[in-house]
Amino acid sequence: QLHHEIVTMSKSTVKLVSAEGYEFVIDYKAACVSNTIRNMLSSQGSFTETQLGEVKFPEISTPILEKVCQYFYYKLRYQNSTTKNIPEFKVAPEIALELLMAANFLDT
Protein backbone atom coordinates (compact mmCIF):
# COMPACT_ATOMS: atom_id res chain seq x y z
CA GLN A 1 0.00 0.00 0.00
CA LEU A 2 1.30 3.40 -0.97
CA HIS A 3 1.55 6.12 1.61
CA HIS A 4 1.19 9.69 0.53
CA GLU A 5 3.47 12.40 1.78
CA ILE A 6 2.75 16.06 1.35
CA VAL A 7 6.06 17.52 0.35
CA THR A 8 6.37 21.03 -0.94
CA MET A 9 8.83 20.81 -3.79
CA SER A 10 10.83 23.77 -4.97
CA LYS A 11 9.57 25.51 -8.08
CA SER A 12 12.72 24.36 -9.88
CA THR A 13 11.60 20.71 -9.94
CA VAL A 14 8.42 18.82 -10.73
CA LYS A 15 7.41 15.33 -9.70
CA LEU A 16 5.71 13.21 -12.36
CA VAL A 17 4.02 10.04 -11.10
CA SER A 18 3.34 7.06 -13.37
CA ALA A 19 0.34 4.70 -13.30
CA GLU A 20 2.32 2.28 -11.10
CA GLY A 21 3.32 5.03 -8.67
CA TYR A 22 6.93 5.53 -9.77
CA GLU A 23 8.07 9.09 -9.29
CA PHE A 24 10.27 11.05 -11.67
CA VAL A 25 11.63 14.34 -10.33
CA ILE A 26 12.67 16.50 -13.26
CA ASP A 27 13.56 20.12 -13.85
CA TYR A 28 10.62 22.50 -14.13
CA LYS A 29 11.94 23.73 -17.50
CA ALA A 30 12.04 20.16 -18.81
CA ALA A 31 8.49 19.45 -17.64
CA CYS A 32 7.27 22.58 -19.41
CA VAL A 33 8.26 21.09 -22.77
CA SER A 34 4.79 19.60 -22.36
CA ASN A 35 2.08 22.21 -22.85
CA THR A 36 -0.31 20.03 -20.83
CA ILE A 37 2.03 19.89 -17.82
CA ARG A 38 2.87 23.60 -18.12
CA ASN A 39 -0.84 24.46 -18.01
CA MET A 40 -1.43 22.16 -15.03
CA LEU A 41 1.43 23.72 -13.07
CA SER A 42 0.57 27.33 -13.87
CA SER A 43 -3.20 27.19 -13.40
CA GLN A 44 -4.73 29.54 -10.91
CA GLY A 45 -6.41 28.12 -7.86
CA SER A 46 -5.57 25.46 -5.33
CA PHE A 47 -4.90 22.52 -7.58
CA THR A 48 -2.66 19.80 -6.16
CA GLU A 49 -0.37 20.10 -9.19
CA THR A 50 0.17 23.80 -8.58
CA GLN A 51 0.63 23.53 -4.81
CA LEU A 52 2.85 20.45 -4.67
CA GLY A 53 4.54 20.60 -8.05
CA GLU A 54 3.33 17.03 -8.60
CA VAL A 55 1.41 15.62 -11.54
CA LYS A 56 -0.07 12.11 -11.52
CA PHE A 57 -0.60 10.23 -14.77
CA PRO A 58 -2.81 7.20 -14.01
CA GLU A 59 -2.91 6.32 -17.73
CA ILE A 60 0.84 6.47 -18.45
CA SER A 61 2.97 3.45 -17.54
CA THR A 62 6.39 3.79 -15.93
CA PRO A 63 8.50 2.85 -19.01
CA ILE A 64 6.56 5.31 -21.17
CA LEU A 65 6.79 8.15 -18.64
CA GLU A 66 10.52 7.50 -18.32
CA LYS A 67 10.95 7.82 -22.09
CA VAL A 68 8.82 10.99 -22.07
CA CYS A 69 11.13 12.49 -19.41
CA GLN A 70 14.16 11.57 -21.53
CA TYR A 71 12.54 13.33 -24.49
CA PHE A 72 11.92 16.50 -22.46
CA TYR A 73 15.66 16.79 -21.79
CA TYR A 74 16.51 15.88 -25.40
CA LYS A 75 14.17 18.61 -26.65
CA LEU A 76 15.59 21.20 -24.24
CA ARG A 77 19.14 20.37 -25.26
CA TYR A 78 18.63 20.47 -29.03
CA GLN A 79 15.64 22.75 -29.73
CA ASN A 80 17.75 25.84 -30.48
CA SER A 81 20.84 23.99 -31.61
CA THR A 82 22.63 25.23 -34.70
CA THR A 83 24.58 22.02 -35.17
CA LYS A 84 23.62 19.72 -38.01
CA ASN A 85 24.65 16.64 -36.02
CA ILE A 86 21.65 16.30 -33.72
CA PRO A 87 21.47 12.68 -32.61
CA GLU A 88 18.34 10.69 -33.31
CA PHE A 89 15.95 10.23 -30.39
CA LYS A 90 15.68 6.45 -30.45
CA VAL A 91 12.35 4.77 -29.72
CA ALA A 92 11.94 1.01 -29.56
CA PRO A 93 9.22 -0.14 -32.00
CA GLU A 94 7.35 -2.03 -29.27
CA ILE A 95 6.67 1.19 -27.31
CA ALA A 96 6.16 3.53 -30.27
CA LEU A 97 2.36 3.51 -30.27
CA GLU A 98 1.97 3.93 -26.51
CA LEU A 99 4.62 6.68 -26.55
CA LEU A 100 2.84 8.46 -29.40
CA MET A 101 -0.44 8.42 -27.46
CA ALA A 102 1.29 9.81 -24.35
CA ALA A 103 3.04 12.51 -26.40
CA ASN A 104 -0.30 13.48 -27.95
CA PHE A 105 -1.95 13.73 -24.52
CA LEU A 106 0.99 15.73 -23.14
CA ASP A 107 1.05 18.03 -26.18
CA THR A 108 4.79 17.67 -26.76
C-alpha positions in Angstrom: 0.0 0.0 0.0 1.3 3.4 -1.0 1.6 6.1 1.6 1.2 9.7 0.5 3.5 12.4 1.8 2.8 16.1 1.3 6.1 17.5 0.3 6.4 21.0 -0.9 8.8 20.8 -3.8 10.8 23.8 -5.0 9.6 25.5 -8.1 12.7 24.4 -9.9 11.6 20.7 -9.9 8.4 18.8 -10.7 7.4 15.3 -9.7 5.7 13.2 -12.4 4.0 10.0 -11.1 3.3 7.1 -13.4 0.3 4.7 -13.3 2.3 2.3 -11.1 3.3 5.0 -8.7 6.9 5.5 -9.8 8.1 9.1 -9.3 10.3 11.0 -11.7 11.6 14.3 -10.3 12.7 16.5 -13.3 13.6 20.1 -13.8 10.6 22.5 -14.1 11.9 23.7 -17.5 12.0 20.2 -18.8 8.5 19.4 -17.6 7.3 22.6 -19.4 8.3 21.1 -22.8 4.8 19.6 -22.4 2.1 22.2 -22.8 -0.3 20.0 -20.8 2.0 19.9 -17.8 2.9 23.6 -18.1 -0.8 24.5 -18.0 -1.4 22.2 -15.0 1.4 23.7 -13.1 0.6 27.3 -13.9 -3.2 27.2 -13.4 -4.7 29.5 -10.9 -6.4 28.1 -7.9 -5.6 25.5 -5.3 -4.9 22.5 -7.6 -2.7 19.8 -6.2 -0.4 20.1 -9.2 0.2 23.8 -8.6 0.6 23.5 -4.8 2.9 20.5 -4.7 4.5 20.6 -8.1 3.3 17.0 -8.6 1.4 15.6 -11.5 -0.1 12.1 -11.5 -0.6 10.2 -14.8 -2.8 7.2 -14.0 -2.9 6.3 -17.7 0.8 6.5 -18.4 3.0 3.4 -17.5 6.4 3.8 -15.9 8.5 2.8 -19.0 6.6 5.3 -21.2 6.8 8.2 -18.6 10.5 7.5 -18.3 10.9 7.8 -22.1 8.8 11.0 -22.1 11.1 12.5 -19.4 14.2 11.6 -21.5 12.5 13.3 -24.5 11.9 16.5 -22.5 15.7 16.8 -21.8 16.5 15.9 -25.4 14.2 18.6 -26.7 15.6 21.2 -24.2 19.1 20.4 -25.3 18.6 20.5 -29.0 15.6 22.7 -29.7 17.7 25.8 -30.5 20.8 24.0 -31.6 22.6 25.2 -34.7 24.6 22.0 -35.2 23.6 19.7 -38.0 24.6 16.6 -36.0 21.7 16.3 -33.7 21.5 12.7 -32.6 18.3 10.7 -33.3 15.9 10.2 -30.4 15.7 6.5 -30.4 12.3 4.8 -29.7 11.9 1.0 -29.6 9.2 -0.1 -32.0 7.4 -2.0 -29.3 6.7 1.2 -27.3 6.2 3.5 -30.3 2.4 3.5 -30.3 2.0 3.9 -26.5 4.6 6.7 -26.5 2.8 8.5 -29.4 -0.4 8.4 -27.5 1.3 9.8 -24.4 3.0 12.5 -26.4 -0.3 13.5 -28.0 -2.0 13.7 -24.5 1.0 15.7 -23.1 1.0 18.0 -26.2 4.8 17.7 -26.8 
